[in-house]
């Protein structure tokens, strides 16, 4: 902490005076205290142990909201509340797959969110293999009709996770493209980078989207099993699969966003929003996705709550979004509910990329405000991160706020191994490094403190 304070003094003349030397020193102090604290880890441990997996709209997600209200209230936050909304509910059922010819053997799969059911007897058919969704789309109906489609597209491992958006296209659309060509079902190579025998689940179309096509039954195949199937396909014609998927699509359920605040002083109507999502997929315990984010933003805000006299000029609002995994349902509900006050949201960001250390600070603000917004990352850069570009999304749940004109920033985490765990049964607490988690909290508390007290607007 002493080192950070010395750096604060030496840098005070190097950056714009909308952030004073005194604020810089306070941000450094808060960051140092956060590095020595384990609140974030204790919160993730509590959430993943006492609640576990938290599928959107289910009783488990309700228990997660109750957990969040208890924790936020006990920690001393103000205006703790649940803002509920309705949504359809998809629940996983049985999921089995096997090669039936020429070499009978089981395969490891996971139904994709929103998949339809094969019925209790499953489906069996010859495999029609494609290297990409585009190849499937270009194929004649005769090559697909009555068959089980297999799309074998590999995801690229990257630090920033940029390979995900490319690979996820097949997950979102394969079931519908295959249905249009008369397929029985579809398997995709998992959208992930792991070589372990886990299948990565994930949502197809947003759960709240209406569409004429319901899609054929769809599942992800573990990477080793995709390799195995591809070897057999290269050597033999007429490879056959059997798939059984029995998910249930329920007509209605309840989710909600959990909101808490640290009220500001002279600019209380101006809001700095920090978020994470509370729901998770149902196979692991949602530790990296997004229990880590929940722990990070609550712990960062807690350090501000007990920071001492003077308080914060602006209100800091924590939003733990519901139903993110099934299509950003909570994010949309928040934007709609708070539409009349979005102009008062000064800046916003979400932690939703695990617990890896922050390596870059991006902005997504008006071009004339980039320099001022980059000042908010001064201590993040002192902790080893570099300045980024002005193309920040702010995180998945920031989509509707960003589209409404709310400025965002991105505290970019090292995601080199994030997609080894993402949406798998292996997303559990033991994968989180407590020191890396504390590093995130330190970065976040410095950013939020400066955003809540600085003199700039970022629109």
C-alpha positions in Angstrom: 0.0 0.0 0.0 2.9 2.4 0.8 4.2 1.8 -2.7 0.9 2.7 -4.2 0.8 5.9 -2.2 4.2 6.9 -3.4 3.3 6.3 -7.0 0.1 8.4 -6.4 2.2 11.3 -5.3 4.6 11.0 -8.2 1.9 10.7 -10.8 -0.4 13.4 -9.6 0.9 16.0 -12.1 0.8 13.5 -15.0 -2.9 13.1 -15.3 -5.8 15.5 -15.6 -7.0 17.3 -12.5 -10.6 16.1 -12.7 -9.1 13.4 -10.4 -7.2 15.1 -7.6 -4.0 13.9 -6.0 -6.0 13.3 -2.8 -8.5 11.0 -4.7 -5.5 9.2 -6.3 -4.0 8.5 -2.8 -7.4 7.3 -1.5 -7.8 5.0 -4.5 -4.4 3.6 -3.8 -5.2 3.1 -0.2 -8.4 1.2 -1.0 -6.6 -0.9 -3.6 -4.0 -1.9 -1.0 -6.6 -2.8 1.6 -8.5 -4.9 -1.0 -5.4 -6.9 -1.9 -5.1 -8.0 1.7 -8.8 -9.0 2.1 -10.6 -12.2 1.3 -14.2 -11.1 1.4 -14.7 -11.8 -2.3 -13.6 -15.4 -1.9 -15.7 -15.9 1.1 -18.7 -14.7 -0.8 -18.1 -17.0 -3.8 -17.5 -19.9 -1.3 -20.8 -19.1 0.4 -22.8 -18.8 -2.8 -21.5 -21.9 -4.5 -21.7 -24.0 -1.3 -25.0 -22.8 0.2 -26.9 -22.4 -3.1 -24.9 -24.3 -5.8 -26.1 -24.2 -9.4 -28.6 -21.5 -10.1 -30.5 -22.1 -13.4 -32.7 -19.1 -14.5 -36.2 -19.2 -13.3 -35.9 -22.2 -11.0 -36.2 -22.5 -7.2 -32.4 -22.6 -7.0 -32.1 -19.1 -8.6 -34.8 -17.9 -6.1 -32.6 -19.1 -3.3 -29.7 -17.3 -4.8 -31.7 -14.0 -4.7 -32.6 -14.7 -1.1 -28.9 -15.3 -0.4 -27.9 -12.1 -2.1 -30.5 -10.0 -0.2 -29.3 -11.4 3.2 -25.6 -10.9 2.3 -26.0 -7.3 1.0 -28.2 -6.3 3.9 -25.8 -7.8 6.5 -22.9 -6.0 4.9 -24.6 -2.7 5.4 -25.7 -1.7 1.9 -28.8 0.6 1.4 -32.0 0.1 -0.6 -31.5 -3.7 -1.0 -34.3 -5.1 -3.1 -35.3 -7.6 -5.7 -36.8 -6.3 -9.0 -38.7 -9.3 -10.3 -39.6 -10.3 -13.9 -41.2 -13.2 -15.6 -39.7 -15.5 -18.2 -40.2 -19.0 -19.7 -38.2 -21.7 -17.9 -36.1 -24.4 -19.6 -35.1 -27.4 -17.5 -32.6 -30.1 -18.4 -33.7 -33.7 -18.6 -32.0 -37.0 -19.6 -29.1 -36.6 -22.0 -27.5 -39.6 -23.6 -25.7 -40.2 -26.9 -23.9 -43.2 -28.4 -22.4 -44.3 -31.6 -24.4 -47.4 -32.7 -22.4 -48.3 -35.8 -19.8 -49.2 -36.8 -18.2 -49.2 -33.4 -20.8 -48.9 -30.6 -19.7 -46.7 -27.7 -21.1 -44.0 -25.5 -20.5 -40.3 -26.0 -20.5 -37.4 -23.4 -23.0 -34.7 -24.3 -24.9 -31.8 -22.7 -28.2 -30.5 -24.0 -28.1 -26.9 -25.2 -30.3 -24.4 -23.5 -33.6 -24.1 -25.2 -33.3 -27.5 -26.9 -36.5 -29.5 -27.7 -36.9 -33.1 -26.6 -36.3 -36.2 -28.7 -39.1 -37.8 -26.8 -38.5 -40.7 -24.4 -37.4 -43.1 -27.1 -34.7 -40.8 -28.5 -33.8 -40.7 -32.2 -31.3 -42.7 -34.2 -29.8 -41.9 -37.6 -26.9 -41.7 -39.9 -24.4 -38.8 -39.3 -24.1 -35.9 -41.6 -20.9 -34.1 -40.7 -20.0 -30.5 -41.5 -17.0 -28.4 -40.6 -19.0 -25.2 -39.9 -22.5 -23.8 -39.6 -22.0 -22.1 -43.0 -21.3 -25.5 -44.6 -24.5 -26.9 -43.1 -26.4 -23.8 -44.4 -25.0 -24.4 -47.9 -25.7 -28.1 -48.0 -28.7 -29.5 -50.0 -31.6 -30.8 -48.1 -30.9 -34.3 -49.5 -27.6 -34.3 -47.6 -29.3 -33.6 -44.2 -32.9 -34.9 -44.3 -33.5 -37.7 -41.8 -29.9 -37.6 -40.5 -28.2 -36.4 -37.3 -26.1 -33.4 -38.0 -22.6 -33.1 -36.5 -20.8 -29.7 -36.7 -17.1 -30.1 -35.9 -15.8 -26.5 -35.6 -13.0 -25.9 -33.1 -12.9 -22.8 -30.9 -9.7 -20.8 -30.8 -8.1 -20.1 -27.4 -7.3 -16.4 -26.8 -6.5 -14.3 -23.8 -9.4 -11.9 -24.4 -12.0 -14.6 -25.2 -12.5 -13.3 -28.7 -12.7 -16.9 -30.1 -15.9 -17.4 -28.2 -18.2 -15.1 -30.3 -17.1 -16.9 -33.5 -17.5 -20.4 -32.1 -20.8 -19.6 -30.4 -22.6 -18.9 -33.6 -23.0 -22.6 -34.3 -24.5 -23.2 -30.8 -27.0 -20.4 -31.3 -28.2 -21.4 -34.8 -27.4 -25.0 -35.6 -30.7 -26.5 -34.3 -32.8 -24.1 -36.5 -30.7 -24.5 -39.6 -30.8 -28.3 -39.2 -34.5 -28.2 -38.7 -35.1 -26.3 -41.9 -33.2 -29.1 -43.8 -35.2 -31.9 -42.2 -32.5 -33.2 -39.7 -33.5 -35.5 -36.8 -31.1 -33.8 -34.3 -27.8 -31.9 -34.1 -24.6 -32.3 -32.2 -21.9 -29.6 -32.1 -18.4 -29.8 -30.9 -18.5 -28.0 -27.5 -18.0 -24.2 -27.5 -14.9 -24.4 -25.3 -11.2 -24.9 -25.3 -10.9 -27.8 -22.8 -9.5 -31.2 -23.8 -11.3 -32.8 -20.8 -14.2 -35.1 -21.3 -16.8 -32.5 -20.3 -19.4 -31.1 -22.7 -20.0 -27.3 -22.6 -23.7 -26.3 -22.4 -25.0 -22.9 -23.3 -28.0 -21.1 -24.7 -29.3 -21.2 -28.3 -31.7 -18.4 -29.1 -32.6 -16.1 -26.2 -35.2 -17.8 -24.1 -37.6 -14.9 -24.6 -37.2 -14.7 -28.4 -40.2 -15.8 -30.4 -39.5 -17.8 -33.6 -41.4 -19.9 -36.0 -38.8 -22.7 -35.8 -38.5 -24.6 -32.5 -35.3 -26.3 -33.6 -34.4 -30.0 -33.6 -33.0 -31.5 -30.4 -29.5 -30.1 -29.9 -26.6 -31.0 -27.7 -22.9 -30.2 -27.4 -20.3 -33.0 -27.6 -17.2 -33.1 -25.4 -14.0 -32.3 -27.4 -12.4 -35.8 -27.0 -15.6 -37.4 -28.2 -15.8 -35.0 -31.1 -12.3 -36.1 -32.0 -13.3 -39.8 -31.7 -16.3 -39.3 -33.8 -14.3 -37.5 -36.5 -11.8 -40.3 -36.6 -14.5 -42.8 -37.3 -16.2 -40.6 -39.9 -12.9 -40.2 -41.8 -12.5 -44.0 -42.0 -16.1 -45.2 -42.5 -19.3 -44.3 -44.3 -22.7 -44.8 -42.7 -21.7 -43.9 -39.1 -24.9 -43.9 -37.0 -25.7 -42.2 -33.7 -28.5 -42.5 -31.1 -29.4 -39.4 -29.0 -31.8 -39.1 -26.1 -32.7 -35.6 -24.8 -35.7 -34.9 -22.6 -35.6 -31.3 -21.5 -38.8 -29.5 -20.4 -39.9 -26.1 -21.6 -42.2 -24.6 -18.9 -44.5 -21.7 -19.8 -43.6 -19.3 -17.1 -41.4 -18.6 -14.1 -40.0 -15.8 -12.0 -36.5 -14.4 -12.0 -35.2 -11.1 -10.7 -32.4 -8.6 -10.4 -31.0 -7.9 -6.9 -30.1 -4.3 -6.4 -28.2 -2.6 -3.6 -26.7 0.9 -3.2 -24.2 3.1 -1.5 -26.1 6.5 -1.6 -24.1 9.4 -2.9 -23.8 12.8 -1.2 -24.0 16.0 -3.2 -24.6 14.1 -6.5 -26.7 11.3 -5.3 -28.8 11.2 -8.4 -25.8 10.2 -10.5 -25.2 6.5 -10.6 -22.1 4.4 -11.1 -23.4 0.9 -11.8 -21.3 -2.2 -11.2 -22.8 -5.6 -12.0 -22.4 -9.3 -12.2 -25.0 -12.1 -12.9 -26.4 -14.3 -10.2 -27.7 -17.2 -12.2 -25.6 -20.0 -13.6 -25.9 -23.1 -15.7 -27.0 -26.2 -13.8 -24.1 -28.6 -14.2 -21.3 -27.0 -12.1 -21.7 -24.6 -9.2 -21.2 -21.4 -11.2 -18.0 -20.4 -9.5 -16.2 -18.7 -12.3 -19.4 -17.9 -14.2 -20.4 -15.8 -12.5 -19.9 -16.4 -8.7 -16.5 -14.7 -9.1 -18.1 -11.6 -10.5 -20.6 -11.5 -7.7 -17.9 -11.7 -5.1 -15.7 -9.1 -6.9 -18.3 -6.3 -7.2 -19.8 -6.8 -3.7 -16.4 -6.9 -2.1 -15.3 -3.8 -4.0 -18.4 -1.9 -3.0 -18.0 -3.0 0.6 -14.6 -1.4 0.8 -16.1 1.8 -0.4 -18.9 1.5 2.2 -16.4 1.4 5.0 -13.9 3.8 3.5 -14.2 6.4 6.2 -15.5 10.0 6.3 -16.6 11.9 3.3 -18.5 9.2 1.5 -19.0 9.2 -2.2 -20.3 12.0 -4.4 -22.2 9.7 -6.6 -24.4 6.7 -5.8 -22.8 3.4 -6.4 -25.4 0.8 -7.4 -24.7 -3.0 -7.4 -26.9 -5.0 -9.8 -26.8 -8.8 -9.6 -28.6 -9.7 -12.8 -30.9 -12.6 -13.1 -31.4 -14.9 -16.1 -28.2 -13.8 -17.9 -27.3 -17.2 -19.2 -30.6 -17.7 -21.1 -30.4 -14.5 -23.0 -29.7 -11.4 -20.9 -33.3 -11.3 -19.7 -32.5 -9.5 -16.5 -30.4 -7.0 -18.3 -33.3 -6.1 -20.6 -35.7 -6.0 -17.6 -33.4 -3.5 -15.8 -33.0 -1.3 -18.8 -36.8 -1.2 -19.3 -37.6 -0.6 -15.6 -35.0 2.2 -15.3 -35.5 3.7 -18.7 -36.4 7.2 -17.4 -33.2 7.4 -15.3 -30.6 5.9 -17.7 -29.4 9.4 -18.5 -28.3 9.6 -14.9 -26.1 6.5 -15.2 -22.7 8.1 -15.4 -20.7 4.9 -16.1 -21.3 1.2 -15.9 -19.4 -2.1 -16.0 -19.9 -5.8 -15.3 -17.5 -8.5 -14.0 -18.3 -11.7 -15.9 -15.2 -13.4 -17.1 -14.0 -15.5 -14.2 -11.3 -14.6 -11.7 -8.2 -14.1 -13.9 -6.1 -11.1 -13.2 -7.0 -7.9 -15.1 -4.6 -7.2 -17.9 -6.3 -4.3 -19.8 -8.6 -1.4 -19.2 -10.9 -0.5 -22.0 -13.4 2.3 -22.4 -16.7 2.6 -24.3 -17.4 6.4 -24.0 -17.8 9.4 -26.2 -14.6 10.0 -28.2 -14.2 13.4 -26.5 -14.2 11.7 -23.1 -11.7 8.8 -23.7 -8.8 10.5 -21.9 -11.0 11.3 -18.9 -12.4 7.7 -18.8 -8.9 6.2 -19.0 -8.0 8.1 -15.9 -10.4 5.8 -14.0 -8.0 3.0 -14.8 -4.8 4.7 -13.4 -4.5 2.2 -10.5 -5.4 -0.7 -12.6 -2.4 0.1 -14.8 -0.2 0.4 -11.8 -1.2 -3.2 -11.0 0.1 -4.4 -14.3 -2.7 -3.8 -16.8 -2.3 -1.8 -20.0 -4.6 0.9 -21.5 -7.0 -0.5 -24.0 -9.2 0.8 -26.8 -12.5 2.6 -26.8 -14.5 -0.5 -27.9 -15.5 -1.8 -24.5 -18.8 -3.5 -24.2 -18.8 -3.3 -20.4 -19.9 -7.0 -20.2 -22.8 -9.0 -21.5 -25.4 -7.5 -19.2 -24.4 -4.0 -20.2 -25.8 -4.5 -23.7 -29.1 -2.6 -23.3 -27.6 0.2 -21.2 -24.8 0.7 -23.7 -27.3 0.8 -26.5 -29.2 3.4 -24.6 -26.1 5.6 -24.4 -24.7 4.7 -21.0 -20.9 5.0 -21.0 -19.1 1.7 -20.1 -15.7 0.5 -19.3 -14.2 -3.0 -19.4 -11.8 -4.4 -16.8 -10.4 -7.1 -19.0 -9.5 -10.3 -17.2 -7.0 -12.9 -18.4 -9.3 -15.5 -20.0 -6.6 -17.9 -21.4 -8.2 -20.9 -19.6 -11.7 -19.5 -18.9 -13.3 -21.5 -21.7 -11.8 -24.7 -20.3 -14.3 -24.4 -17.5 -17.1 -22.3 -18.9 -20.6 -23.9 -18.9 -19.2 -27.3 -17.7 -19.6 -29.5 -14.6 -16.0 -28.4 -13.8 -17.0 -24.8 -13.0 -16.4 -25.2 -9.3 -14.8 -23.2 -6.4 -11.5 -25.0 -6.5 -10.7 -23.3 -9.8 -10.5 -19.9 -8.3 -7.2 -18.5 -7.0 -8.0 -16.3 -4.0 -5.0 -13.9 -4.7 -6.2 -13.4 -8.3 -9.7 -12.7 -7.0 -8.3 -10.1 -4.5 -6.4 -8.5 -7.4 -9.7 -8.0 -9.2 -11.3 -6.5 -6.1 -8.4 -4.0 -5.8 -8.7 -3.0 -9.4 -12.5 -2.6 -9.2 -12.5 -0.6 -5.9 -10.0 1.9 -7.3 -12.0 2.3 -10.5 -15.3 2.7 -8.7 -14.0 5.1 -6.2 -12.6 7.4 -8.8 -15.8 7.2 -11.0 -17.9 8.0 -8.0 -15.9 11.0 -7.0 -14.3 12.4 -10.1 -15.6 15.6 -11.8 -16.1 14.2 -15.3 -19.1 13.0 -17.3 -18.3 10.3 -19.9 -21.1 10.8 -22.4 
